[in-house]
Amino acid sequence: MDNPFATPDLFTRLHANPKTRAYLQQPDYLQMLELLKRNPRELGRYTFTTSLKMSKLSAAIIHLSFTDFCSTS
């Protein structure tokens, strides 16, 4: 599977989702997304942090990408 964080329409899709829209207003999330766009292996750094919101955002991105992957297979 390709890097789900490098999807060209990622920000559009996150903004369209009511569960993830607010995250895009927070600089730390934008920084996380840029890092994961360059290196998705850094995901472990965020999924095991104390920030549950970062984990939820990461899970939402992966879910969006996996849903697309399954629907095109």
Stockholm file with secondary structure:
# STOCKHOLM 1.0

chainA/1-73         MDNPFATPDLFTRLHANPKTRAYLQQPDYLQMLELLKRNPRELGRYTFTTSLKMSKLSAAIIHLSFTDFCSTS
#=GR chainA/1-73 SS CCCGGGCTTHHHHHHHSTTTGGGGGCHHHHHHHHHHHHCGGGHHHHHTSSCHHHHHHHHHHHHHHHHHHHHHC
#=GC SS_cons        CCCGGGCTTHHHHHHHSTTTGGGGGCHHHHHHHHHHHHCGGGHHHHHTSSCHHHHHHHHHHHHHHHHHHHHHC
//
